[in-house]
Amino acid sequence: MGDIAESFPSDMGDLRDAADHLIPLKLEPQICFYGRGDRLAVENSPETPCLRLNRGHLRHWLATKIPVQWNKRLCRVEEDGSRVIAHFEDGTTASGDILVGADGVKSVGE
């Protein structure tokens, strides 16, 4: 897992224990990609750290101590000095130091 674990607060718990899609099996994750006639494959090791995570469990882990409100539709973003304010269709707002857009592959484009 390398440096990624050091990027999160220690009170979030272990990422692998929380979201590994192989649990309860005691197997190391493997990933293989094929493209343009090439094959790239790795198995988790100190030289090639990798994780294969359950998406729902990962989202739950990432939301630790964050009051997530699902199914909001963003209308506009306002910057006020060092703050960012997100305005939503339902009339609510949220503000913070950073705004991350992560609506995924099923995003509704306009």
Summary of the structure (lengths in Angstrom):
residues: 110
radius of gyration: 18.4
end to end distance: 37.4
largest distance: 50.8
contacts: 188
relative contact order: 0.13
helix: 20%
strand: 28%
